[in-house]
Amino acid sequence: MNALTSWFQGMGNRSEKTQRGNPHQLTTRQHVYPRKSIERFGAAVELMDLKRDRCRSAKPNDAIFCADRAWNHGAEHGFMKDIEDRFQPLATEVCAGTRHEFDELETEAVSEFYGLWLSRAKRRNLPYQTIRSEGVMGASVDYGPDGLERLERNNIIAVRPDGSFAMRDLVAPSIRLDIDRIRNGIGSWSWGVFTALDGEFCVPDVPSCGFIPISPTILLSAGNPSSDVDLERTAMVNKLLSSGASDYVFARSLDACPGLPDPGRAARR
């Protein structure tokens, strides 16, 4: 294999720790689905843990909702924050009943948010922490931990003395490119507002089908007109949402969500 394309892994899959006290205040616990979005479902939500086959209560800052330093600080506080900041006021207005449709720029903001959520969900678990190509020379400056953290704080990717990179530095642009791909795939589809007349919507760890649940009874749907949905249709949406989940599904009340898999309900009892 060519040395320039021969990549290998290092440091295992445990996240790289910051210096004691995290002096540069780097974000290490990173929400996949934003905390503000989870909070719309309650100060504590009911969570169906699919891997452990049990249900429990979880607060919005629970570790299960977070990646562990899977992308760099600059991405978290740069383009990711920009996307969230454009989306959240729209979601707030929809939940308040003061907005029922989106213009072109707002539609793009919703599509980018969906892409952000999906891309972060797929990349929340790094297979390893550093990667190195044998054809890449090491840095001319031997950065210590403090130097590397200062660079990350300023959104600068550093090559380490052995020629390796932090995997999170490469994940960040991959997420940005993936968001563009997902947004372009959705294209000019409008986002409709589904309002549950009976029952409630769940939220999976991995989004699918162009659905964004934004409150227990309100969901945004790509390519569909706004409409009120009955219990049967709410169950159909929840079935689609939960079928794409990997680790968990949460809701304000799991019992209020028709269409969820029976194993989760049995585990909760």
Beta strands, then each sheet from edge to edge (+ up, - down):
strand 1: 7-10
strand 2: 29-31
strand 3: 45-49
strand 4: 54-58
strand 5: 66-68
strand 6: 130-133
strand 7: 164-166
strand 8: 191-196
strand 9: 203-204
strand 10: 211-215
strand 11: 218-222
strand 12: 227-229
strand 13: 248-251
sheet 1: 1+ 6- 7+
sheet 2: 2+ 5-
sheet 3: 4+ 3- 13+ 9-
sheet 4: 10+ 11- 8+ 12+
end
